[in-house]
Amino acid sequence: MTDIITNISSTIPQVIDNSMIAYHTLFSTLSTLPNAQLHDDADLLWFQTGVPLDLFNGVVRTNGASPTLTTSIDNVIAHFQQRNLPFHWNVGPTSQPANIGELLIARGIKHVEDEPGMAVELDALNAHLPLSNNVIIQRVTTHEQLAQWTHVWGCRAPDEVINTVLDVYSQLPLDPDSSLQFFLGMFGDEPVATSALFLGAGVAAIHHIVTLPSMRQQGIGATITLFTAQEALKQGYHVAVLTASDMGIGTYRRLGFREYCVYSTYQ
């Protein structure tokens, strides 16, 4: 087990990358997915689950400018294409060479987004910003709650995608000590917001902050993010990390998160 990191230091970009890698490759360890594989090759760290959704197949680290790198890139792309598996290619602060994006684009892999990797020391969280008093945050412990969580998370996604994600997540334990924990924001009887907490690589990573479009601009995103971070603190973690969308970055900054690196995605 990786030691819990107690403070933010100059190594935080690598820490953020390690956390994101551990999160994505978690799905390759599910014994209920018969085609799940993790490949730690000389040039690339990549995984597949066989699930036909890019979230569950991809390359999470490119290891350097070796003479075989371009061949390895071509082989992995061919591997996914031959199996008709959508995949993502993540380029974090530890991926090399610097022109990996150009190599991917030259092979028809499109650049999707750049997101800042952010971190905060949990005892320095700003809990004094406007929050929602109308939303109750619940830990997801049942399949019914997980189904609600997935439908909010995928509020703009096709039903096929939502059902696929639900099927995969249903194979994970919903225990309080699980490495991946889900939280659901409830407005009365209505689920309106989601978050996930991944504990790995020595830090607490916050994922999947989503608020239904009709419920935005009410402090709900800040409320569920703060709640999730505080849950990590209760579980003995000292540093939280995340990658931020344009919509969420202002909230994360107000909570105390700061940018330390860039995380790029290609598909």
N, C-alpha and C positions, 0 to 999 in steps of 0.2 A: 504494500500500500504506500502511495506517495504521502510524504509528510505534509501536514497542513501548513500552508504558507501564512506567516503571521503579519507581514507588512508588504507594502508595495516598494519594490526596489528597481534597479536598472534592468533586471531580467524580466520585468512584467510583460513585455511583448512576447517573449518565448512562453511564458506561463499562460497567457491568453491563448496562444496558438495550441499549446499542449491540451488545454481544456477543450477547445473546439474539436480537436482531433479525437480526443477520448469520447466526446459526446457522439460524434458521427459514427465512429467505429463500434459503439455500443451495440448497434443493431446487427452487426456481423457476428455477435456472440450468441444470438438467440438460437437455441437448439431446435426450436419449433419451426425455424425457417430452413428447410433442407438444403437450399442452395446458397446459404450464407457462408461467405469466405472472407478472410482478411489476408492480404498479401503485403508483406514487408520486404520489398525488393531493394536492390542496391540503389536504384534511381527513384523509386516511387513507393509511397505508402497508400494503398488503395483497398477498397472493399466492395463487395456486392452482397445483396440479400436475395436477389431474384425477384424482388417486388417491383412491379413496373411503375415506379415513381422515382424521380431523380433524387428526392430526399434520402432514399435508402440505398443508393449506389453512388460511388464516387471516388475521386482521388483527393486525399486530404493533406498530402505533403509531397513536394517535389524536392529531391535531395541534393541536386547539384549539377554542375556542368561536366559530367563525365562523358567520354566518347560515345557511350551507349544510350545517352539520355533521349535523343530524338527517336531512336528505334524503340525504346521503351514507351515513349509517348504514343507512337503509332500503334504499338501492340495493344496497349490498354484501350485506346479508342476503338480499335478493331474488335477487341473482346466484347465491349458493350454493344457495338453496332451489330455484330453478328448475332447477338442474343436479343436484339430489339429492346434493350434495357436503357431507359433514360438515365442519365447520370449527371452529376455536377463535378466541377473541378475547383477546389478551393486553393487559393494562393494566399497564405498567411505570411507573417514576418519572418518565419524560418525557412520558407521555400526559396530555393535557388534554381537556376540563375535569375538575375533581375529581369531578363527579357522573356520569362516563361509565358507571360500573357501574349506576346507577339508570336511565340511558337504555337500556341493554341489557336489563335485567330487565323494563322496561316493554314491551319488544318480544319478550318470550318467550325471551330468551337467558339461560340459567341460570348463576349463579355456581357454579363448581366448586371452586376452592381459592385460598387465599392462601399464598404461600411467601416466606420471607425471601430477599432477594438477599444473598449473602455474598462476602467476599473475603479473601485473605491474601497478604502478600508472601512469595514462595516461599523466600527465604533465612531466613525466620522460622518455617518449618514445624516442628511438634513431631513428631519421628520417634521419640520415646521413650515411646509409649503401647503398650499390649498389642496385638501383632500376631499373625497366624497364621503359624506356621512350616511349615504343611502344604500351603500353596497356592502354586503357581508361576504367575506372571503372564506371559502370552504376548501379544505383539503379533499382531493378526489380519492375516494376509497372504494367506490363501487363501479360496476360496468355502466350503470345508468348515468352516473355523474360523468364518467369518461366519454360517453356518447354525447352528452350535453357539451362538454369541453371541446370535443372535436368539431361539433357543428358551429360553435362560436369561433374557434380558431380558423375554420375554413369557410367563414361566412360569405366569401365571394368566390369560393372554389366550386367546381362541379361536384355533384353527389358522388360520382365515381371516385374522385380523389379523397373526399371526406371518408367514405366507407373503407378505402384502402388504408388510410392512416389509422382509423379506428381499429381495423383488424390487426395491424402491427402493434399498436400501443396496447391492445388488449392482451398481448402475450407477455407484457412486462408486469412484474409484481407491483401492486399498489400499496405497499407497506410504508410506514413512516420512516423506516431506515433504508428504503430503496435509494439507489444512486440517482434515479430519475423520478421526481415527484411532481405532481400536477395540482394546480390550484384554480378554482373557479369562482368568479365574482358573480354574486346573485343580487339582483334588484327585485326585492320581493321574491316571487316564485320564478322569476325569469333569469336565466343565465345570460350575462352580458359581457363578461371579460374572462380572459385566460392568462395564465402564466405557467412556466415550468421551471423547475430548479434541478440542475444537474450538479452533483457533487463528485468531483474527480480532478485529478492532476493537482490536488492541494488547494483548490479554490472552489467557490460556489458560482456556477454559471447560470445566469438568468436568460431563459429563452421564451419565445412564443408569447410575448406581451401583445395581446389583441383586445380591442374593445369594439363592440358592434358599432357600425357607423352612426346609427341613430342615437347612440349614447355617448358620443365623444364630446370633448370640450367641457367635461363636468368633473375633472380630476380623478376619473376612475382608473386611467392608466397609471397615474402616479400612485394611487392607493394600492393597487395590486402589486406594483413593482416594489414599493416600500415594504409591504407585507411579506413578499417573497424573500427579499433581502434580510428582513428581520428573522424569518424562519431559519435562514442559513446561519445567522449569528447564534440563535438558540441551539443549533446543532453543532456548535463549536468551530465554525469557520470564521475567518478574520478578513478575507478579501473576497469581493464579488466582482465578476467580470461579465461582459456582454458585448454584442455587436449591435450598433444602433442604426435604425432607419432614419431617414430625414424627418419622419413624423414624430419619432420618439426622442430624438437626441436632446431637444430642449428640456424635456422632463428629466432625462437622466442627468444632465448637467446640474439642474436645480437640486436633484437629490444628492449630488456630490461626486458623481462619476466624472472622470477625466479621460481624454483621448490619449492613447499610447501607441497605436499602430493602425494599419489599414488591413482589412480583410476583404479580398476580392473573390468573386464567384464567376465562373464560366460554365456554360452549358452547351 
